Amino acid sequence: MRKRFGALSLVCLLIVSIFGLLPLTASAKKNEIGQIVGNDVNLRKEPSQDSESLVKLSPGTLAEVLDTVDDPNSSAKWYHVSSKGLTGYVREDMLLIRSLSNRVGYVIADGANLRSDPGQSAPVKIRMAGGKPVTIQLMTGGWFLVKYQGIEGFVYYDLIELSKDQTSNDAYDMYLKFGMAGMAVRDLQNELVKRNFMDAKTVDGVYGNGTVNAIREFQKLAEIPKPDGVAGPTTIKALFDPNNKVKKAPKVPKSSNDFYGRVETVDWWKGGNKILRRPGGVCTVYDVKSGKSFKIRRTGGTNHNDCGPLTAADTAIFKSILGGRWSHDKRPIIVIVGSHCYAASIYCMPHGHQVIANNNYPGMLCIHFSNSRTHGGNRIDPLHKSNIQYVYNKYKDKKS
């Protein structure tokens, strides 16, 4: 075992010596030596994914860089290299160039082992956190020699996601993408929940399609170039910046600010009478002046909605809005049905007979939409009309 690791150490020193002779530049230069960093990497005849493969190269294989070229059909870059007596092209992200390092990589998942030597039986120095950066110094076989939080050791190559970036001391230097998992992903998801890009029920610490879509939406609203659903350092910095106010309007509004640009009016005689099923349709009522919400159920009504609070708890909220006593108030409200928000007005005094059992509301309440009428006089009530117009005018435009 000692002889085997001694030989590996000699290989590492030899590679370090070779790399040490190379200039440290910002881009790959001719005659630099690189190492293959993936399984069965294709050495292709031309710089294109569609080109013929000359041979498949294994992790750690040395390749001399002859030139750097662009893929004519995409944004990819390729290295023109010489390896194993052949010349061909290798995709840029599949070759580790010493002069482009300390190359940054990111731990794929929580618990990845940083070992003292390049082998599965080597002692573990530390278990690394998913998404955190490492700086890659070289590769031997299928192992990277890296530094992680100041600790040097070896990690198997498929536990690291390579980046083209240089090292950074930025606290937000992290990289998370599809397939990764761990506490960093969970923290990312929780921040997306706060900004209404994800539902709290979907937080699981796994970077799946839902997280990809949420990050892509955030990137678009935050005007991050090339929104790709990958949470790199720029995206993560923007997401966790308390001064960045980018937030998605929730599907179901929760506060006054969520209604701006979303409130609509509906004519009672042109569809408004069908917004709530008669009887039994349930919705949320948002009281504009107090900011409180409660649920109601429609019980009937032909000229407007006859309703009652859904439960005793909803009745208690409604009564608290009125200062603890029933009144003849007519108040501006928003009726929330699914993702729709309708300007409306409510008559608060219980009247008629109680229809919903055990809700502690001794009668019915009335909810009016545009052009709905009173039962008694069959007329448009001017205060209800004024309330509806007030709500619409207040929230019709997005808040600047």
N, C-alpha and C positions, 0 to 999 in steps of 0.2 A: 504493500500500500504506500509506504514512504517513498519507494523508488518511483512509483507511478506519479505521485504528486510532485516529486522532485523534477521529473521530466516535464510535467506541465508547467512548473514554475520556470524552468529553463526556457520553454517555448514562450511564456509570457514575457520574460526578460528580453528574449531575442526580438519579439514583436515591438516591445517598448523601445528597444535600441533602434530598430528600423524607423519607427515613427518619430523618434527623437531627432533623427537627422532631417526630418521634413520641415519646411517652413510653416508657421502658424498663420494662415491667411484666412480671409473671410469666405473664400469659395475654393472649390477643388481646382488644383492646377495639374498640368500635364506631368506624368511620371510619378504622381503620388500613389501610395499604396492604400487600398481600402480593403474592408472585410465584408463578406456577405452576411446579412443579418436575418435571413429567413430560410425556411425549409424549401428545398426544391425550387430555388430561384432561377428563372429562365435567363440564360445568356442568349439574347435574340440577334437575328441577322441584321435587323433594322430597328431604329428607335420607335417602336410601336408595339402595342399590346397584341396586334393582329399579325405581327411578323413571326416567321419561323423560329422555333427554339433550337439552338445549336447544341446545348447541353444544359442539364440542371445542376446548379451549384448548391452545395451544402453550407450550413452556418459556419462562419469563421474562415471560409475559403478566401485566399488573398487574390486581389485583382489590381493590376496596374492601370491607373487612369490615363487614357490617351487624349481625351477631349470631353467637353460637356456640350450636349446638343438638346434642342427642343423637339418635342413631339409635334409634327406638323398638324395633327388632328385633335390635339387637346392641349391643356395647360401643363402637362407633365414634362419633367426634364429627365434626361437620360445621360448616363456616363458611357462613353465609348471606352471599352476596357480590353485588357489582355489578361486571360486567365486560363490555366491548364493548356497552354499552347494554342489557344484559340483567341480570336478577336471578335467582339460583338458588343451588344448594348445591354446595360442593366439599368432598371428604373432607379432614379435618384434615391428614393427612400429605402431601397434594398441594399445600399452600400454605406458602410460606416467609414468615414474619412477622418483621419486623426486631425487634420488641420481645420476641420469644421467643428471640432470638439474643443472645450468640453461639450459634447453633444448632449442635448437634453432628452431624457426619456421620462415616461410617467408610469408609475406602478398601476397595473391593471385592476387589482382587487386587494382588499384588506387581507393581511396575513401572509403576503409574499415573503419568502425567506431570503434574507441577506446572509450569505454563508462566508466562512473564512477562506474556503478554497472552492475551485470549480468542480463540484461533485455533489450528488444527492446525499451522500453520507457525511459530508463535511459539517462541522459544527455551525449552528445558527448564531449569528451575532445579534440580529434583531429582526423582528417581524415588521414589515413596512406597511404603511397605510395606503389604500387605494387612491389614485389620483395625484399623489405627491410626486415631486420631481426627483430624478437622480441625474447625476452627470456621468456620462459614459466615457471611460478612458480607453478601453480596448476590448477586443473579443477574443476568446480562446475556445475553440470548438463551439458549443452552443451556449457559452456563458459570457455575460458582460462583466467586466471589472468596473464597478461604479462607486460613486460616493453618494451616500444618502444621509442627510442631516449631519454631515461631518464624519460619518463612519464609512470606511472603505471595505468593500467585500464583493463577493460574486453573486450574481442572480441569473437564473436561467432566462434565456433571451425572450421566450414567449410570455414571460410575466411582465414585460416592459413594452409600452407603446412608444415608438420613436417619434420625435418631433424634429423639425428642421431649425427650431429656435436655438438661440444661445442661452447660456445660463442667466438666471435672473435672481436678484435678491428680493424681488417683490413678494409681499406676503400673499398675494393672490396667484402666485406662480403654481398653477395646478392645471391638470388636463383630464377631463372626463368625457367619455363617449359611450356609444352603444356597446353593451356587453359588460361594462365595468360594474363593480358592486362594492358596497361598503358604506361606512359612516359618512364619507365625503359626498357620496351620491345622495344619501339620505338628507344631509344638510342642504345640498343643492335643491332637492325636491321640496323641502320645507320652505325654502326661500321662494320657490316658484308658487307655492300655495299662498304665501303672504301677498304675492303680486297677482293672484287670481289666474295664473296660467295652469295650475293643476288643482285637482280636488284632494283634500286631505286624506280621503279614503284610499287613494292610489299610492301614497308614500310607502315604499317597500325597500329602499336602498339598492334597487337594481335599475340600471340605466337601460330601460326598454324603449319601445316605440313611443309610448306616451310621453316620456321625458324628452326624447328627441324632438317630438312635435312641439312640446311646451317651450323648449329652448329656442327652436326656430322662430316661434311666434315672438318670444322676447327679443331675439336678435333683430327681427324686422322692426318692432316698435322702438327699440333702442338705437336703430339706424347703425347697427354693426355691419360692416361690409361682409358680403358673401355669407348670409345666414344659412348654416349647414346643419344645425342641430347638434354640433359638437361644442362642449363647454371648455374652451381653452382659456388661457390667462386673461385675455381681453374681455371675454364674455363673463367670466367669473368675477372679475373686478367690477364690471358694470352692474352685475346682478346683486352683489353684496354691498355696493356703495349706498349708504343711507341718504346721500344727497341726490341720488338718481331716483326720480319720481315715476319712472315708467311703470305703469300698472294696467292690467287688462280689466276692462269693465266686467264684473262678474255676471254670469248668466242670469242669476237671480239677484237683483240689487239688494245691498245690505245697509247702505247709508245714503244720505242726501246727495252726496257727490256722484253716486253711482247712477242717478237718474238723468243727469244732464245729457241731452242729445238722444234720449231714448223714449221720452213720454210722447204719446200720440193721443188724438181724440178719436172717438168713434160715435157715429150717429146711432141713436137707439133704434131708429126705424130702418137703418141700413146695415144691420148686422150686430148692433150693440146688444140687442135683446137675446142674442145667441152666444155671447161671450161666456156666460155662465149657464150651464145646463139647468133647466127648470123641470122638476126641482132637483137639488142635490149637488149642484156645481160649487166647488170650494175654491177660494182664492185667498190671497193675502192682501190686507188693507194697510197702506202706509199713511199715517196721519202727518201731513206736511208740516204743521206748526209744531208738533211735539217731537217728531222724529221716531215715534213708537209704531210698532206693527202688531197686528193680530190677525187671526184667521176668521173667515165667515163662511157660511154656507147659504146658498140661495134656496128659499123655500117656495117662492112663487112670484107673482107680479106680472102684469101685462103692460102697464105704462112705465114701469121702472122695476128695479130689482128689489123684491121683498126678501130680507135675509135675517140671519141671527148669528151671533158669535158661535163659533164651532164648539168650544168647550167652556167650562167654568173659568179656566185659566185665561182664555181669550176675553171673556166678559170682564174679568178683573183688570186686564190691561186697558180695555176700552173705558171702563169706569174711571181708572186712574188718569186717563187723558182728559176726562171731563172734570177733574178735581174731586173725584170721590162721590159725585152725585149725578143723577140723571138730569138732563137738560134738553131744551128744545133747540140746541145748537145745530147749525148747518155748517159743516167743516169741509175744507178742501182736502181731498185725499188722492192717493194713487192706488188703483186696483192692479195687482200683479198677478198675471195668469201666465204660467210658464216663463218665457223670456220677454213677454209683452207687458208694457206699462201704460195704463190708460188713465187719463185725467178724469176725475170724477168728484162727486160731492155726496156727503152722507148726512142724513137726518138722524139725530142721536136718540131721541126720546122713544122708549119702548111703547109700542101701541099694538092694538089687536091682541090676539091670544098667543101664548107661548107655543111654538111649534117644535123647537129642538129641546128634547128632554135633558134635564140635568146640566144645562149650561148656565143656570142662574140669571138668565136674562128674561125678564117677565113680559115677553111680547116679541115684536119684530122691529127691525130698523130698515131704513130705505137708502138705497144707493142709486144715484142718478148719473147717466151719461148725457152727452150732448143731445138736446131736443127730446129727452124723455119728459114725461108729464106727470102731474100729480093725479092721484086716484079721484079725489073729491071733485076738484074743479076742472080736471082734464086740461090743465094749462102748464106752460113752461114756467117754473118757479124762477124769478129773477135772481135770487141769492144763489141757488144751485148753479144757474147759468154763469154767474159771476165767479163762483168758486172754480168751476171747470176751466174757464178762460184764464184765471189766475195761475192755476197749476200748469197749464199748457205753456203760457208765456214764460213762466219761471224756468221750465226745464226743457223747452223744445230744442235749444241749441247746446252744442258741446261747450263745456266750461273752458274758457281760455286761460 
